[in-house]
Each structure stands twice: as C-alpha cells, then as structure tokens.
Amino acid sequence: MDNLLKDLGYAARVLRKNPGFAAIAVATIALGIGACTAIFSVVNAVLLRPLPYIDAQRLVLVWGELRARNVPDWPFSPPDYRDLRQHTTVFADLAGITPAGRAPIGGDTAEPEQIRVAGATPNVFRLLGARIAIGRDFTEDDAIPQAQPAAGAAPQPGLAPPPRLPAMAIISHELWQRRYGGDASVVGRSVELGGGGGRAQIVGVLAPGFEILFPPRINVFRVPDMWTAVRINYETANRNNVIWRVIGRLKPGVTIEQADAQVEGVATDIRQHFQISQTAGLHFHVVPMHDDLVKDVKRTILTLMGAVVFVLLIACANVANLLVVRASARGRELAIRAAIGGSRWRLVRQMLAESLLLAGAGTALGLALARGGIQALIALAPPTLPRLESVAIDPIVLAFTIAAGLMTAIACGVVPALRASRPDLMDVLRQSGGSPGLKAGRALRNAVIVAEVAASFVLLIGSGLMLRSFIALQHVNPGFDPNGVLTFLMPARGQQPAERAQFMRQVRERLRALPGVLGVSATGPLPLDGQLANARWGPEAAKADPSLYRQADVKFILPDYFETLRTRLIQGRTFTEADNAATDAKLIIIDDHLAARAFPNQSAVGKRLLARIRTTEAELFEVIGVVAHQRHASLAVEGPEAMFFSDGYVGPGAANRWIVRTAGDPAALTSAVRAAIGGIDPKATLAEVQPMTDFVDRAMAPTRFAMLLFGIFAGVAVVLAGVGLYGVLSTVVRQRTAEIGMRMVFGAPRASIFTLVIGEGLRLSAAGVAIGLLAAFGITRLMATLLVGVQPTDPITFVGITLLFFAIAAFACWLPAQRAAGLDPAVALRDE
C-alpha cells in the first residue's frame, strides 16, 4: 500500500507539471465514460432490472395469434380464457386485464374529469403482488355476472328488469390524492362512469408506485386511475368477442417450453371445435413478461450500447497514444532511472499510476456528465421506451462506471507502461535532440490511429443510415394531412342513443361556427393514436368458405372525416348526414389496399363485403367509397388494410376522437373549443387535447432518438479520431524536423513538404477507412430493424460517409502539414 501511495503521489507531481496533457487526457476519458454510463443506465433500467412484481421471473404473458390472417398479439375471448384456466396445469394462477380506456367520472363532489379505467379479473393484484393501501382487494364475488333472463323466457308484464349491479372498483393512489385529497372515507363511495360505464363502488386504494407493464405496442395505460372487476358470464359469452390480455405465473420448475406446449394444446382443441378459429389459424404461445416488455426496444438499446462502447474504446486509444508519445518523450529520464537501479516493475507501476489517476479523474468527471446525459436521454427518448422514469445512476450503474474506469486505466496504461519499462540506455544516450525517444513506438501509434479511424468510421456509417431513415420517414405520406388539426378525446353525453347523437350534432355545429375552423368530425380510433381496433372481413364467398376471411383495421367515423383529414377519395363517395342517421344502413368505405385485395382490377363501389362489427356473425355491407390508405399504427410500415363504418351504425358515441381543422395554429383554438363545448354541456370533459402533428412526432420519435444518439456518438468519435490523427502527425513533424530542414536546404518546395505530411495522414486514414468499411458491411446488418426506407449496406450512405470522412481527415492533417511547410531550415537543422 505504501508503494502504491508513493507511486500515486509521484504520478500526481508529474501530471501537475503537464497540466495541458492531463486536462486533454481527463476530458477525453470523461467523454467516453460519461456517454457509456448514460447509455448503461438505460440498459440497466430497461433490460436488466427485474419487474416490480413478486417472483417476477415466473411471470409470463399468454398471447393468441391468428396466423392465417397475419395478426399477432391477439387477445383472448372470455371462453378462451376459461378454457385456458380449466385445461392447463403449468400455471400457479392466470389473470386477465382489458386495456384502459377513458371515461368521464362524476357523482361525487369533485369536478367532472376523464379518468383512465381498466377492467380486470378479480385476482390480478394478488397475482402481481400489489398492495392495497386502504380498503380491500377484489374478491371473486365482485365479478359475479349480471343476472340475465333465462333463454327463451318471455318478459313478465309490469315486472321491471333487475337493477344493474355496480362495478367494484379499486383506484390508484395518485387519483386518490388528486381527486379525493387522500380522504379514507372514499372507500364505499359510489361514482358514476360516463360512456355507458354505469356506477362503480370504490372498495380500495392501491399503494403508491403500482404500475402495469405491458409491451408498448399493446398501448395499455401504465397507471390506470381506476380498476374494475369485470362481470362476465363465461358460459354464455361470445367466443368471437376478444377482451382479455392474459398474465400468468408459472409453477416452480415449469419451463417456458412446457407452458408453451400446453397452451398450444388448448388452442388446438379450440380449433377442432370451432371452425372460425380453425380458418383464422388460432394459436396460443407463452412469453416471459420481461422479455415481451423489452422486445421492441431491446435491439435499439443494445445497438446504442455497442456504439457508445466504440466511443469509449476510441477515447482509450487516444489517451493511450498520448501516453505512448509522452513515454517516448521521457525516454532519457526513464533510461537513466533504470540505469541507477529502478526495476522494470517499478517503472511499470509508476506509468500505470499516472494512467490510474487520469482514469480516476476522468471517471469522476464522466459521472457528472452522465447525470446531465441521463436527463437529456429522458427528454429525447420515445414514449415507447418502457420504465424510462426509472433511469438513474443507482448502485449497479455506479459499479459499472467504476469498473469501466478501471478497465480504461488498464487499457490506456498497460502498453505505454510496458514500452517505457524497457529503455535502452546506450541507444538513448547516443541520440541527440530534445526528444530522441519519439522515434520509438511509431508503428504502435500508427496502428492505434488506424483502429480509431476504423471505429469512428463505423459509427459515422451508422449515423448516416439513421439520418437517411429519418429523412425517409419525413417523406412518408401517412394518407392524411396532420397540419392545422386539433384533436381531443370526448365521449358523447347522454344515456340514450338519441341524446348522444343530438349532443354530437350540437358539438359539430358549435365548432364549425368558430372563426378559422375549416372542418369538424370525429373518429374512433384516430390514425397513429395507438388505439387500434380490427375485425374480420371477406368476400361474399366467405360465408361458405371461412378461410377467405382476413383481418383489417376498423374505424367508426362521423361525416366529413376524410374531408377534415384531407384523405383522398379515390372512388365513390363518403358518408353523409343521412347515412349516419340511418342506423340500419349497412354501408362501408374501404381503403385502396382492401379494394385491391378484395376486387383486383375492378371498381369496388357497389360491391358487397362481409364484415363482423356489431353482430355475432358477419353481415353484408355495400361499398360506397374507396379512399387512400392511412397509416394507422406506424409511419415506418404501411400496416393492414382498413374499413370505415358510420358512427350511427355502431351506436352514437363510438367516434370519440374529435378532429378540428383550422386555418391557423390549432393549439390557439383550444380555449375556444372548450368554451363552445362547455356552452352545450358544462359536464362535458375533454382530454388529450393536442395538435395532430404530435401523433406524427411520436411516431417518428424512436427513429429520431436513435439518429440523434448515433449522431452524437459519431461526432464525438470523429472528433477524437481527428485529434488523434493531428497528434500523430504533429509527432511525425517533430520526429522529422531535421529531415524536413535538409529537404528544404536541397531545394524541396514548401508545397512538397505540405503534401508529404498530408499524404502520411491520409494513408493512415485510408487504412482505417478500409478496415471500417469491411466492419460496417457486417455490423450495420444488426441495425436492419431500426432502418426505414434504406438498406443496411446503402451505397449512397457508404460513399457519402467515405468522402466526408476523408474531408475531415484532411482537415485534421492540415495544421501539422502547415507547420511542417512553415519550418525555417536553419532552425530545423540547429534543433537536430
């Protein structure tokens, strides 16, 4: 320990005498460590940290899949869920949840508002280990179905139907605090849920911090405001109505493969008994809950981690090069110390002590940079990144940073220390000049620079590919014009269909009358809002051959929907007010993708299609129009075909996502819209008020996030490589000062000296670029899932980045070349 302290003390004194060198080395390490720590904090929070549930490693998600219709992540119908519970033995328990929707809440003393309501089987909190802060958990009695008249029983004159049972509800801790001020007497209180939700009785309050973590693609609210125990009669429920997302806990010792085989056995039995399941290709499979949560983001995060490791390696290489140059410059000092008895191990220790001090200071500064970097990551990250709010420097991240710092110290210091520990005293003393040792280690320094150039070139290629993807996304035609459109979520007011229809007509009339408003309509759901709905469709022949059915996205719309969004009408017409009022009119509008599939090379208008929307079996609908395809789930992929039905046909209020097109800034219209709707019904509540461009921005967020980070990492890497190239060429100029002076004395023009140094730098760059090209052709294939509209080996990107890199390299070589060309021959020869 004493020897270590002495070595560190000596290293500190040496570094204090060279503050410029120390500052550059510390800053370089800090950049690498800081970037690495920030990205690893995301890796830790998203990929490594266990889910916040009891025995999280045994939690799984059970999914259905309609393989014949190319539909993954298919929910379970109540009978399918019942079969799963009854005919499997691999699960300790199974629970179901329904993705949360918004519903107005009233019937208490607080102001009306829209809250997020999710349904669940009564065992869901016990399965996940959620704590109840006050009140009680759900019981099986809370899910007793509403009593129904016996099949075929005639209604009894004068006998009122049984009263509707209230839903038993458990609210979130946040809603309890926000709406009820933490009042414990909320337990037992009854509230009214709008949108047909009926009454709900609050029986408990969840402890703070509980969240439901589902894959982002499923669009389940992470923290619903209210959970209700769903009342379902599993014996009479329709097998075609899918509602449940199923969570399971495996029994101890059960493998995923065993569970997968057993649930697929249940699916096989269902297919054998129900033709529609057979023709749709219904299958079940089991996925670890954590793996499914991160499936869509894992490759992006690991790719970014790989990129930032490249940055750290480049930083280490740069500092190692600086140390090699510095050790070479101290060759005479080290040789003399060896001659007077200094052992090789002692010299190695002292050189490593310098590296350790530099890495320690760089790690400390890197941690400070990482804190700021984490805040920037949280601000830039897409909303699809799960558990983003938990990204922080925790003990695991801190341990990683310390380990990275130690590895950096070793990587930066070992080679320079080993080279410096073997000085040749006689060779050093025979050499003249201020820094004879600089001639040593030239091959090593050049090799390090070539490696730096190759690594930074690969990062620059990755950055170029992400930039091309982002540009491609910006030029995607989503099938509508989001500019100038204000959107908001608002359920229709009224208990009866006629009341809701009247309310929606009044809203449209009031909003149309606002200054600057060009169009008003509503839909459910809205393109790119994540709330997808789908249903099966088929030609008329599908009645006899169900294998002809396919799945399509479904939207329920008010008149003027396509006109307001400026979606192109290709054939026929759109819905009119009369169509919307005729609740029994079986009319359908389809997009051009569905038209091309259902009626290839012919007009679709006037033709008939089968679709199942509000009945247990498919009905025939007349096609009245064909519109351009809208991208519903993603800008990156076209998505499935779509069909549109009038809001009046499915029941007024299905279209609850309102769109208002204005000639000006849509955000400036918010107050006027609220006032206009409040004038119709003061209890009407608006939620998620935002311009439609926000949905497009969110759809572009993952690509923008990866592009920005790749760009930052590539920029840092290129700067470090450029600085390293500059340092090597500056050393070359110092080494060859006498040679350069001699060349000038014998008549060499200054331009040739300039070209000599530039050529040296470009040769090193060319070698690095050649290696980088070979590496990039392989590594960029791992980015395929991140790219949009561009191939991993895109020739335009590879050629463009190569030219750009040579331009950057030429700039880095320019200053040393200018210095060499500007040498005074007399001074150069005198220095030698």
N, C-alpha and C positions, 0 to 999 in steps of 0.2 A: 504493500500500500504506500509506503514511504517513497519507493522508487517511482510509482505512478504519479504521486503528487508532485515529486520533483520534475518529472517529465512534463506534466501539465503546466507547471509553473514556468519552466524553460520555454515551452511552446507558446505560452501567453506572452512572454517577453519578446520572443522573436516576431510574433504576429503584430505586437504593438509597434514595432519598428517598421512594419509594412502595412499601414492601415488601408491603403488603396487595394492591395491584393486581398486582404482579409475581407473588406467590405464587398468586393465583387464576388468572392467565393461564398460568403454567407448569403448574399442576396440570391445567388444562383440556386443554392441548396434550398433556400426558403421558398422559392417559386415552385420547385419540384415537390417538396414535402407538403406545402400548403395545398396545391392542387390535388395531390394524392389523398390527403386527409379529407378534403371536402367531398371527393367522389366516394371514398370508402365509407364516409358517414352515411351516404345514401345506400350503398351496398349493405351496410350493417342493418340499417333501419328497415329496408325493404326486403332484402333477400335472406339475411341471416337471423334476424331477431324472431323468436317464436311468436306465434299468435297469442293474443292476450286472453286465452281461454284455458280452462282446466284440461290437462292432458292433451294439449293442442296437437301433439304429434300423432294422435289417433283419430283426429277429426278429418272427415272426408266430405266431398260434395258428390252427390249422385246425379248424373245427368242423363237425360234422354237424348236421342238423336234420330232424325228422320233421314236416313241415308239415301233413300230413293229420291228425296226432294232436296238434298244438299242443305239440310237445316241442322246445325249443331246446337248444343246447349238448349235442348227442348225441355220445357217444364213438364211436371207430372200432373196428370188429372187426379182428382180425389180417388177414383177406383184404382188407378195405377199405384198411387201411394199406399193405399190399403193393401194391395197385393204385395207390395214390397215389404211391408211390415209383417204380413202374415206368412210369407213363404221364404224368408231369409233367416239364417241363424248366425250370420257373421257380425251383426251389429249389436252393440250393447243398447243402443237407442237410435231412433230416427226422428227428425223433426222437419217441419216444412214452414217456409215463410213465403209471403207474397210481397213482391217489390212494392215499396211505399209509393202511394200517390198523395196528392194534396187534397185537402178537404177543408171547407170553412168550419170553424168551431164557434159555437155560441151557447146560449142557455145558461150562462153564468154572468157574473158581474163584470168581467173583463171585456175589453173591446173585441169585436169580431176580428178574426185573422185566419189566414190559411195555415194549416199545420200539415206536417208530413205524417201520414198514417200508414202503418204496415200491419198486415194480418199474419197470424202465426198459429201453429198448433200449440196447445197449452203447455207442452213440455220443453219448449225451445230454450227457456232461460236455465232450466235445470241441466239440459244437455250441454250448454256452453259454460255453465258455472257462473252466471250473472247473479249479482247480489241485489236484493230488494232493500232499499233504504228505509222506507216506511210502508205500511200496509202488508200485502201478501202477494205471493206468486199466483199465477194461474193454476187452476185445478181442472181436472177432466170435466167436472160439471159445467165449467164455463163454456165448453164447446158443445153442449147439448144442442142438437139442431132444433130449429123452429118447428113446432107441430104442424103437420100438413093434413088436409082431409084425406081419408082413405081413397085409394084408387077406385074410380067409378062411383064414388058416393055422391049423391045429389045434395046440393046446398039446402040447408034447412031454412024455411021461410021465417023471417023475423029473428034469426039467430046470427049474432054478429060473429065475425071470424075471431079466433083467439088473438089476444093482444101480442104484438111483436115483442119478442124478448130483447132487452137491451144487450148491447155488446159489452163484455167485460174488458176493461182497458187498463193498461199499465203505461204511465207516462215517463218520459225521460226526465232526468234530474234537471237538465237545462230548461225544459218547458216549465217544470215545477217552480223553478226560481224566477223565470222571466214573467210568466203569466200569473202565477199564484203567490209570488213573494215568499216561497218556502213554507207556506201555511200547511201544517199537518192535517188540518180538517178537510183538505181536498179529497182525502180518501173517503169514498162513499158518495161523492158528489156526482151528479148526473149532468152530462153536457150533450148538446145537440151537434151532430155532424152533418153538414150540408152535403149536397151531391148525392142524395139517396142513402147516406150512411146511417140514418136513424139516430137513436140515442145510444150513448155509451156511458157506462158507470165506471168511474175510476176506482180500482181496487188496490193499486200500489204505485210506488215511485221507484224507479231504478236508481241504483247507486251511481255516483258520477263516474264518468270515464268509460261506460259501456258503449261499444260500437259493434256493428255487424259488418264484417269484412268479406265482401264478395268481389269477384273479378270485376274490374271497371266496365267491361263490355256489357255486363248484365244491368248496369245502371240502377243498382239498389242503393237507396239512401243509407249512408254510413251511420247516421244517428237519427232514426225516426223520432218524431216528437211523441208519438203515441203508438202503442202496440195493442191490437185487439185479438182476442181468442176467436178464431173463425168458427162459426157454427155451420157444420156441413153434415148432411146425411150421406154417408159414404155408400150406402146401399142403393140409393136412388139417384146419386149424382151422375151427370153425363160424362162418359169417358172421353168425349171429344173436347171438353172444356178444361184446358190446362191452366193451373194457377200456382202450383207448388214448386218452389226451389228447395231441394231436399238436402239437409245436412245430416250426416251420420257419424256415430262414434264406433269405431271398430272394437270388437272384444280383444282383450290382451292376447297377443300371439297370432292374431289373424293378419295375413298379408294382403296387400292391395290386389295381388293376382287372385287370391282366393275369393275376396269380396267381389271382384270384377266378374269372375266366372259365375258366382251365384246370382248376382243381379241380372246378368245376361240370360241366365236360365229363366228368370221371371219374365223378361221381355220375350223370350222365345215362346213361353206358354201363352202370353197375351197375343202374340202374332198368330198363333194357331187357332185361337178362339175368336178373333176379331179381324175381319177382312181388311178394314181400313188401316189397321196397324200393320198388317202384312204388306199391303201395297205401298204404304208410306215408308216401309223399311225401318220400323221402330226398333231401336236397340238401347240398352242401358249400359253405362260404364261408371266406374268409380275413380276419382282423382283425389289425391291428398289436398286438403283445403289450402294449405300454404302454397303448394306448387301451382294450383289453379289461380290463386290470387295474383301471383307474380308472372304467370306465363306470358302475358302480352308485353311485359316491360323488361323481362329478365335479360334478353339478348341486348337490348339497348344499354342497360346499365353495365353489363359485363363488357360490352364494346367500349363504352366510355372509360371504364376502369382500365382496360387494356391500353387505351390511348394515353391516359394520364400516367401509367407506368412507363410508357415510352418517354414521356416528358421528364420523368424523374431519372431515367437512365441517361438521357441526354444531358441533364444537369450534372449527374455524377461524372459523366465522361468529360464535360467541360472543366469541372473542378479538378479531376484527375490530371487533365492536360496542363492546367495551371500549376499543379503541384510538381509535375514532371519537369516543366520549364524551370520552376523555382528551385527544384532539387539540382537540376543541371547547372543552374547559375551559381549554386552553392558548392559546386564540386570541389573547389580548392579547400574550402573550410572543412568539408566532410572528410576529405582525404587526410588532412593534417590531423583531425581528431582521431581518425583510425590509426595513424602512424604513432600517436602518442599513447595508444593503449585502449582506445574506445572499441568495444566489441561490436560485432555486426548486429547482435540482438539489441544492444543499447542504441545503435543508430536507427534501427527499425522502430524501436519503441518511441523514440523522440519524434520521428516523422509521423508515426501513427497518432501520437498525442496531438500534433498540430491538426491532423485530419479530424480527430475526435472533437477538438474544440470548435473547429469550423462547422462540423455537422451538428454539434450541440446548439450552437448559436443559431444556425440555420433552421433547426427543428423548432426551437422556441419561437423564432420569428414566423416560421411556417404555420405554427398553431394559431398565431394571431391572424395571419392571412386567411387561414381556413375558416375561422369564425365569420369573417366577412364574406368569404366564398359560400358558406352554407346559407347565409341569408339571401345571397344572390341566387343560389340554386333554388331555394324555396320560392322566390319571386318569379323565376323563369320557368320552373317545372310545369309540365302539363297536368291538368286535373286528374288524368288517368293514372298518375303515379301514386300507388297506394301507400298509406301511412306516412305521407310527406311531412305532416306536422311533427312526427317523432324524430326527424332527422336532427341530430345534435352530436356534440363531442361528449360521448359518455365514456365510462372506463374502458370499454372494448376498443373504441376509436382511439382513445389516448394510448392504450397499449400498442395498437397498430402503429401509431405515429412514432412512438419511442423506438419500436423495432425497426421501422423504416429509417429512422435517424441513425441507428447503429449500423444497419446494412449500408447506408450511404457513407458513413465514416469508413467502413471497410472497403467498399467499392472505390472510393476516392483515394484512399491512402495506401492500400497494400502494394500496388505495382510501383508507385513512386518511391515508397519506403524500401522495397526490395532492390530497386535500381540504385538508390542513393546509398545503400548499405555496402556496396561492393566497389568503392572507388579505387582506381589505380594511381597510387601516389606519384610514381615516376612519370606516368603519362600526363597527369595533371600539371606537375611542376614544369615539364618540358614545354607545355603550351603557353603561349603568350596571349595578351589581350585581356579585356576586363572580364569576360565570361567564357572561358575556354570550354567549360562543360556543356555549353549549349549545343555543341555539335553532337553530343551523345543523346540517344533517345529519339532521334529524328524519325526513324521508322515507326516507333511506337506512337509518337504524337500524330503522325500522318494517318496511321491505322485508326486511331480514336476519332479523328475528324471524319474519315470516310464512314465510320459507323454512325456518327452523329448525323451526317448528311443523309444517310440511308433512312434512319429512323424518322427524322423530321420530314423527309420526302413522303414517306408512307402516310404520316399524319396529314400532310398537306393534300395528298390524294383523297383521303377520307373526307377532309373538309370540303374539297371541291365537289365530291359526289353528293354530299349533303346539301351544298348550295344549289347544285343542279336540281336536286329533288324539291327543294323549297321553291325554286323558280317554277318548276313544273306544276307544283300544287297551286301556285298563284294563277296559273293559266288554265286550270281545270274549270270547265263550265259545269256548275252544280245543277243546272236546269232551272234556275231561278235567279232573280236579282236581289241580293240581300241589302243593297244600299238604300238608305232612306226609309227603312221599315222598322217600326217599333213593335215589339212583341210583349205579350204578358199572358199570364195564366189566370183565368177567371171562370169558375163554374157558374152555370146558369142558375139564377134564383127562381124558386118556385117548387112546390111539391108535385104539381100535376104537369104533364107534358105541355098542355096548352099554356100554362103560366110560364114555363121555361121558354117556349117558343116566342111568346109575347115579349118577355124580357130581352131575348136576343135580338128581336126586331128593333126594339127601342134603343138598344145599345148601338146598333149599326146606324140608325138614323141620327142619333145624337153625335156620334163620332164623325160621320160623314159631313155634318154641318160645321165642324171645327175648321177655322181658317187654315189653309195649306194642306188639308187632308185630300188625298187623291183616290184612296180606296180603302175599304174596310172588309174584312172577312175573318173566318176562324177555321181551325182545323184541329184534328186530334189524331196522331201527334203532329209536330212540326218537323220539317226536314232538319236533320243534324242535331235535334234536341236530345237524342239518346233514348227517347221513349218509343221504341219500335213496337208495332203490332203487326201480326201476319195471320193469314188464313189461306185455306186451300182453294184452288180454282181448277177448272178443267173444261175441256170442250164438252159438247152435249153427249158425246160417246162415252164420257167418263162414268155416266150412270150405269152403263153395262160393264165397263172395264175401269175399275177404280185405280188401276196402275197409271192411268193417264193424268191423274191429279198431280198438281205441283203446288208449291208454296209461294206466296207473294206478300209483299208489304201491303198494308191496308191503311187508308186514311179516310176519316169521316169529315166532310167539309161543308161549309156554307157557300152559297152562291158568291161569285166574284173572287173565289180563292185563287184561281190561276191568273186572273187579270191583275189582282193585287200583287202577287209574287212575280208577275211578268214571265210566267212559264208558257212556252209557245204552244198554241193549239195547232195540231197537225191536220186533224180531220174532224168533221162533225161539229159538235157544239159542247158547251159546258152547262152546268146545272143552272136552272132559272129559279126564281122565287116559287113558281108554280110546282116545279119538280120537288122542291124542298118541303112544300106544304102537303104534297100528295104522299102520305106516309106509307102507302102500299104500292107505290110505283117502283117496280124493280128495274131500276136504271143503273148503269155502271159506266164510268170513264176509266180507260186503261192507258198506261204509258206505251211508248213506241216499242219498248223491249218486250212487253207482254203481247202486243199486237203482232210483232214479228214472229213470236214463238207460236201463238195460237192460230194466226191467219197469215201464214207466209205468202208473200207476193199477191196479196189481195186486200181490199179495203175491209177494215174491221167494223166500220159503222153499220149498224143494222143487224149485225150478227149477234148470236146469243152465247153466253158463257155460264157455266155452273160455278157458284161460289157459296160458301157456308159462312153466313155473317150473324144472323140473329135466330136461326133455327137449328135444330139438331142435325138436319141433313142439308145438303147443298140444294140451292134453288137456281132457276134460270134467270139471268139478267140480260137485258138488252143493252148492247154497247152503243152509246150515243156520241162518244167522242174519244179521240186519241190525242194525248199530249206528250210533250218531250219528257224524257226520263229525268227525274230528280234524284240526286244522290242523298240518300236518307241517313245512312249510318256513318259514312266516312267520305272524305274528299279523295282519299287515296284509291279507293276501289269503287266501281260502278254500283255494286250491290244488286240485289234481286229486282225483278220486275215489280210493278206496283199497280194497285187498283184503288179507285176512289168511289165512295158512296156518299149520298147526301146525308147531312146530319139529321134531317127529318125522318129518313127511312129507319135509322137505327134508334131514334129517340132524341128529341131536342136536348142538347147539352153535351153530346159526345164530342163535339168540336169545342174544346175549351181553351185552346191556344189561339189567342187573338193576334191578328196582324193588321197594322195600320200603316199605309204608305203615305208619306208626306213629302212635300216639295222641299222642305228644309231639313234641319237637324232633327232626327227622330227623338233624341233624348230631351230636346227642348219642349217636346209635346207632352211629356209625362204628366205635368201638373194639370194641364187642360183635360187630358184623358181621365184622370182621377176625378176631377170636378164634374165632368159630364156624366160619368157613371154614378157618382155619388148623388147626383140630382135625380137619377132614376130610382135608386135604392141605396140608402145610406149604409145598409149592412152588406152590400156587395164588396168583396175583398179582391184585391189584385195582388199577385205575387210574381216574382221573377220578371220584373219589368226591365227590359233591356233591348238595345238595338239588335236586329237580326245578324248584323255583322259580328256580334260577339260569338254566335254559334260557329260561324266560319272561322273566326280566330281560334276558338277552342279546338276545332277540327284540325287546324294547322299546327297546334301547339307542340305535339310530340316531335314533328319534323323540325320545327323551329328550335326547339330545345336542343336536340342532337346537333343541329347545324351550328348553333352558337357555341356550344361547348367544344365541338371539334375545331371550329374556327379559332377559339381562344387557345386551345392546346397546340394547334398547328402554328399559330402565330408565335407563341412562346418558344416552341421547338425551333422554328426557323430563326428567331432572334438569337437563341442560344447557339445554334449551329453557325450562324453568321459571325457571332462574336468569337466562337472557337476558331473559325477559319481566319478571321482577322488576327487572332492571337498567334496562330501558327505561322502565318505569312510575316507577321512582324518579327517573329523569332528568326525566320529564314533570312529576312533582310539583315538582322543583327549578325547572324552567322556569316553571311556572305558579304559583309561590308567591304572587306579588303578586296575580294574578288570583283565586286562592282566597281570599286575605285580603279582597279587595274584595267578593267574593260574600258572605262572612260578615258584613261590615260592613253590607251592604244586606239582611241577614236570611235568607240561604240557610241552611237547617238542615244540620247536620253529616252527616245521612244522605244528603242530595243530593250533598254533596261526595264521600262514600264511593262512591255509585252512579256518579258521574261518572268516577272513576278505574277502578273495576271495569269499567264499560262500555267504556272505552278498551282495557283488556287483553283483554276478551272479543271485541271487534271484531277485534283483531289475531289472536286465536286462531281465530275463525270463518273468517277469510280463509285462514289456514294449513290448517285442517281441510278446507275446501272444496277447496283445491288438492291436499291429501294424499289425499282421497277419490278424486279423479279419477286420481291417480297410482297409488293402491293397487289400483284396479279393473284396471289393466293389469299392474302389476308382480307382484301376487300370483299371477297365472296361471303365472308361472315356477316357483312353488312346488308346482304340482299333484302332481308325483311324490313330494313329501315329506309330503303330507297323507294322513290316514287318516280315512274316515268324515265328511269335511267338504269342502265346495266352496271354491275359492279366493275366491269372492265371497259367502261365507256371510253372510246378512243379520244373523243374531244377533251374530256377531263384529263386523261393521261398526257396528251400532247400539250395542252394548255398549261398544266401544272409544271411539266418539264421545262417549258420555255420560261415560265415565271420563276422557277427555282434558279435557273441559270442567270436570270437577270439579278436576282437577289444575291447570288454568289458573286457575280461580277462587281456589284456594289460593295460587298464586304471586302473584296480584293483591291478595290480602287485606292483606299487610303494607304495601305502598305506599299502598293506599286508607286503611288505618287511620291511617297517618302524616299523610296529607293531611287526613283528617277531624279529626285531633287538633291541627292548627296553631292557634296563637294569632294572631288577626287583627292585633293590634298589632305583634307580632314580624314577621309576614309582610310588612306594609306597610313596616316600617322596613328590612327586608332589601332591598326593592325600591329 
